Amino acid sequence: MLLFGIITTVKIRIAENAGFCYGVKRAIKIADEALKKNEIIYSLGPIIHNPQVVGEYEKKGLKVVETIDEAKNAVLIRSHGIPPQVYEQISEKNLECIDATCPFVKEAQDYAKQLYEEGYFVVIVGDQNHPEVKAHIAYANYKAQVINSIQEAKNIEAQKIGVISQTTQSMDNFVSIVSEFVKKAKEIRIFNTICDATEKRQESAKELAKNSDLMIVIGGKNSANTRKLYEICLNFCKKVYHIETKEELKKEWFEGVENVGITAGASTPSWLIEDVIKAIEKIENDIY
């Protein structure tokens, strides 16, 4: 089901699964509750990958730090999770630990640890620079190999392979990589740790892109899942733009366009989506 509004000759449709996911909603709720009890809380890295939300919460007292040494009194663990050693540092400094790690991320951490302890060559499908993946590596005792393509999978020679995924990975990419391992490994154990919400978001974006002249993907430029939505939409729509806010919209994008599709990353709040829709409505009224 797609929600839509009609503006003169232009139809704007919003992907059914767009915006905040469960893990992000949960992290925001935890932060709100904690800020009622503490004037200032220190977030180990931005709470979510959306600069606008991070800016709003900084005004409320949620200060972003990069290391435990910068924190005082209370530390918020963002939805992406942290390595186990960091929990130890928090305990050693006697800081209150407010853990907002997404449950799906925690599950992937447990699998990474399990596969390592069972003697598998641990492979993580994802972005090696993403904080979630960095934590997964730590749970595999820093022995995991991070890959993101079939070619990288072909370069792995291990015969006993254990595979997990970054929770926001593309299912198509995950399956293609696993299929490569099935061809070569003597023993393979696979845990599908892609979040259900990620699958649904990507699928609804794909279906919408197929029937749109123009796709707008809203979300932080530093958001891996938003970038993935952008890449998926590019496969099915000729005109796709990744923006963070309505200020990035350009009038010329919409000239001659009849169907506009909108999707948004897991860290994109509803008010940002609404702002973009209103701005598009104004642009279209100006054109027509």
C-alpha positions in Angstrom: 0.0 0.0 0.0 1.3 3.5 -0.9 0.2 6.7 0.6 -0.2 9.6 -1.9 -1.4 13.1 -2.4 -2.2 14.8 -5.7 -0.9 18.2 -6.6 -2.3 19.4 -10.0 -0.9 16.9 -12.5 1.8 15.6 -10.2 1.4 12.6 -7.9 3.6 12.3 -4.8 3.8 8.9 -3.2 5.6 7.9 0.0 7.0 4.4 0.4 5.0 2.4 2.9 8.2 1.7 5.0 10.1 4.9 5.3 11.6 6.7 8.3 12.4 5.7 11.8 12.9 2.0 12.4 12.2 0.2 15.7 15.8 0.4 16.9 16.0 4.2 16.3 12.6 4.8 17.9 13.7 2.8 20.9 17.0 4.7 21.2 15.2 8.1 21.0 12.8 7.0 23.6 15.6 5.8 25.9 17.4 9.1 25.4 14.2 11.1 26.2 13.7 9.2 29.5 17.3 9.6 30.5 17.3 13.3 29.8 14.4 13.7 32.3 16.7 12.5 35.0 20.0 14.0 33.9 20.7 17.6 32.7 23.5 16.4 30.6 24.2 12.9 29.1 27.2 12.0 26.9 26.4 10.0 23.7 29.3 7.8 22.5 29.1 8.9 18.9 25.9 10.5 17.4 22.8 8.8 18.7 21.6 8.1 15.1 23.0 9.0 11.7 21.0 12.1 11.2 22.6 15.5 11.8 19.3 17.3 12.3 18.1 14.9 15.0 21.6 15.0 16.6 21.5 18.8 16.6 18.0 18.8 18.3 19.2 16.5 21.0 22.3 18.4 21.7 20.1 21.4 22.6 18.3 19.1 25.1 21.6 18.1 26.8 22.8 15.0 24.8 26.4 15.8 24.1 28.3 13.7 21.5 31.7 12.5 22.5 34.1 10.1 20.7 35.8 8.5 23.7 34.8 7.4 27.2 37.5 9.7 28.6 35.4 12.7 27.4 32.3 11.5 29.2 31.1 12.3 32.8 28.3 11.0 35.0 26.2 9.1 32.3 27.0 7.6 28.9 24.4 6.7 26.3 25.2 3.8 24.0 23.7 4.5 20.6 21.7 1.9 18.6 24.8 0.8 16.6 26.3 -0.8 19.7 29.9 -0.8 21.1 32.7 -3.4 21.6 32.7 -5.3 24.9 35.9 -3.6 26.0 34.1 -0.2 26.0 31.6 -1.5 28.5 34.5 -2.4 30.7 35.9 1.2 30.4 32.5 2.6 31.4 32.4 0.4 34.4 36.0 1.3 35.4 35.1 5.0 35.3 32.0 4.3 37.4 29.7 5.9 34.8 26.0 5.2 34.4 25.6 3.1 31.3 22.4 3.9 29.4 22.3 1.2 26.7 20.3 1.9 23.6 21.8 -0.7 21.4 19.3 -2.1 19.0 18.2 -5.6 20.0 18.8 -6.8 16.4 22.3 -5.4 16.6 22.9 -7.2 19.9 21.7 -10.5 18.3 24.3 -10.1 15.5 27.0 -9.4 18.2 26.1 -12.6 19.9 26.3 -14.6 16.6 29.7 -13.0 15.8 31.0 -14.2 19.2 29.4 -17.6 18.9 30.9 -18.2 15.4 34.4 -17.2 16.5 34.2 -19.4 19.6 33.1 -22.4 17.5 36.2 -22.0 15.3 34.6 -20.5 12.1 36.4 -18.0 9.9 34.0 -15.2 10.6 32.8 -13.1 7.7 30.7 -9.9 8.2 28.9 -8.6 5.1 28.9 -4.8 5.5 30.8 -1.6 5.7 34.0 -2.0 7.7 34.0 1.7 8.7 30.5 1.6 10.1 30.3 1.7 14.0 27.9 -1.3 14.1 30.4 -3.4 12.1 33.3 -2.3 14.2 31.5 -3.6 17.3 30.7 -6.9 15.5 34.5 -7.3 14.7 35.3 -6.8 18.4 32.8 -9.6 19.4 34.6 -11.9 17.1 37.9 -11.1 18.9 39.0 -8.9 16.0 39.4 -11.9 13.8 36.5 -11.3 11.5 36.9 -10.4 7.8 34.5 -7.6 6.5 33.5 -7.8 2.9 30.9 -6.2 0.7 31.1 -7.8 -2.7 31.2 -11.1 -4.6 34.8 -10.4 -5.7 35.9 -10.0 -2.1 34.1 -13.3 -1.3 36.1 -15.0 -4.0 39.3 -14.0 -2.4 38.5 -15.9 0.9 40.0 -19.3 0.9 38.8 -20.6 4.3 36.9 -24.0 4.3 34.9 -23.4 7.5 33.1 -20.1 7.2 30.6 -18.4 9.5 28.6 -15.5 8.0 26.6 -12.6 9.6 25.6 -9.3 8.1 25.4 -5.7 9.1 21.7 -5.2 10.0 21.1 -2.7 7.2 22.7 -4.6 4.4 20.9 -5.4 1.1 19.4 -8.8 1.1 20.4 -9.3 -2.6 24.0 -8.6 -1.8 24.0 -10.8 1.2 22.5 -13.7 -0.7 25.0 -13.3 -3.6 28.0 -13.4 -1.3 26.7 -16.4 0.7 26.1 -18.2 -2.6 29.7 -17.7 -3.5 30.8 -19.3 -0.2 28.4 -22.3 -0.7 30.4 -23.1 -3.9 33.8 -23.3 -2.2 33.6 -23.9 1.5 33.4 -27.4 3.1 31.4 -26.1 6.0 29.4 -22.9 6.2 27.1 -21.5 8.9 24.9 -18.5 8.1 23.0 -16.2 10.4 20.7 -13.8 8.5 21.1 -10.7 10.7 19.6 -8.3 8.3 16.8 -6.5 10.2 13.2 -7.2 8.9 12.5 -3.5 8.8 15.5 -3.0 6.5 14.2 -5.6 4.1 10.8 -4.1 4.0 12.1 -0.5 3.6 14.3 -1.6 0.7 11.6 -3.6 -1.0 9.0 -0.8 -0.8 11.6 1.7 -2.1 12.4 -0.6 -5.0 8.7 -1.0 -5.9 8.0 2.7 -5.7 11.1 3.6 -7.8 9.9 1.3 -10.6 6.8 3.5 -11.0 8.3 6.9 -10.4 9.8 9.5 -12.7 11.7 10.9 -9.8 12.8 9.5 -6.5 13.8 11.6 -3.4 15.7 9.7 -0.7 15.7 11.6 2.6 18.3 10.9 5.2 21.7 11.7 6.6 24.6 11.6 4.2 26.5 9.6 6.8 23.7 7.0 7.1 24.6 3.7 5.5 21.0 2.5 5.2 20.0 5.7 3.5 22.8 5.4 1.0 21.8 1.8 0.3 18.2 3.0 -0.4 19.7 5.6 -2.9 21.7 2.9 -4.6 18.7 0.5 -4.9 16.5 3.3 -6.3 19.1 4.1 -8.9 18.6 0.6 -10.4 15.0 1.3 -11.1 14.6 5.1 -11.6 16.6 7.4 -13.8 16.3 10.5 -11.6 17.2 9.8 -7.9 18.4 12.4 -5.4 19.7 11.8 -1.8 19.0 14.8 0.4 19.0 15.6 4.1 16.6 18.6 4.2 14.2 20.5 2.0 16.8 23.2 1.3 18.6 20.8 -1.1 15.6 20.5 -3.4 15.9 22.1 -6.8 13.1 23.3 -9.0 14.5 22.0 -12.2 14.4 18.4 -10.9 10.6 18.4 -11.1 10.1 19.9 -14.5 8.1 17.5 -16.7 7.8 15.0 -13.9 4.4 13.3 -13.2 5.2 10.8 -10.5 7.4 11.6 -7.5 8.4 8.9 -5.1 9.7 9.6 -1.6 11.5 7.2 0.8 13.6 7.8 3.9 16.3 6.1 5.9 15.9 4.5 9.3 17.2 7.6 11.1 15.0 10.1 9.3 12.3 11.6 11.5 8.7 12.2 10.2 8.9 16.0 10.5 11.8 16.0 8.0 9.8 14.0 5.6 6.8 16.3 6.0 9.0 19.3 5.5 10.2 17.9 2.2 6.7 17.0 1.0 5.5 20.6 1.7 8.5 22.0 -0.1 7.8 19.8 -3.2 4.2 20.9 -3.2 5.3 24.5 -3.3 7.7 23.8 -6.1 5.1 22.0 -8.1 2.6 24.8 -7.6 5.2 27.2 -8.9 5.8 25.1 -12.0 2.2 24.4 -12.8 
